[in-house]
């Protein structure tokens, strides 16, 4: 048995039975039917990964199991239908059912600093912000039919989340603004016109209004997901050098009634009942479960004194929550809602494994969190938090980032590790299996998977490759 296979089989996980009716149901049922054992097998692999040529140009970008194929499109710099080149650093993304048999993708662009907005400057939220979103339409034959800018002038649009009324909420992973000195070399925040660090709604048709939801917080936003029953938005914070929080935003009107996310609501941060400032970034025991409560954030949209640095500003909102007893995690990134639960990823949560180097933060600074990743589930109705998976070693799961769920219930994890990056599936029994491996990108060792999302019919998995020559890829095959 290969070392990684052995470590996968002995990973620290919770029991799967509690999740059998949730996102994992389809995969568990498939595995049980195959084995007749009533339990998911330890390694429900799709098969060994082999180099596969891109249908577009014959270049090998992915390693996939037998029976899978893919086609890339909308690479960085490609001309779009609105006359502008496709922006850099594609990241979080969601797929929606379009009109006439099409699929609509709304895609983030995680551009840092103050390089200037792409697209029409007259419509930009801030003329110096280099981030935003593009909207792509793929026809029923799987070919790109249209692509254009839908949000511009923002900064570091990392992830976000789809809304059921037909919108994408894009999140800025920054606290930049004219009141904060930029940590990015060469960036001059004094020239910014607006504060940043917010979420923005992007409709499927047309462009965003570029109006931030300020009450949902000014912090290092990552993902957003929506509870259609209670009407809350759940928000993750990716703060690599400081403790990160898990938040919920309670809009003043249920978004399903309003048809959008309204500003002026209440921001709260998760706390563990009876354990003030619980250190959930640390290694957790198998089957860890916590009853939770929520603390109010009184100043969700801070303005900082002149001369404030990123190190002063970035942890401000989280520190208010911690002072009231909120729990802390290490780098919360991907999040997805499914069947009454929110599944979210702590990229550097857990204990450091023997032989693993401590994962660094930006610029080689000491990161908050020594592990290689955790997956958590928050049961909304019962207000209960459960550890789903904890990586035992970087060779098994190395710093998971974006997370998605397939129509049949498989959790899909995008790695953002230091070596080879994989797309991995996660079962209720806690076993990982490989879906795809990213082929090395020449001249860009930091290339990674991002923004995985299935089309509404579950036939195609779309994923971004974030690299200097990044693109979007459509993967087809016998999905579980």
Helices and strands as residue ranges (DSSP letters): H 3-9, E 12-13, G 17-19, H 25-35, E 50-53, E 60-64, E 69-73, E 90-97, E 103-109, G 121-123, E 131-138, E 144-154, E 157-163, E 167-172, E 180-181, G 189-191, E 199-203, G 214-216, E 221-226, E 232-237, E 246-250, H 255-258, E 266-272, E 289-296, E 308-309, H 310-313, H 316-323, E 332-338, E 341-346, G 362-364, E 374-379, E 384-390, E 400-405, E 411-415, E 422-426, E 432-438, E 448-454, E 460-466, E 471-476
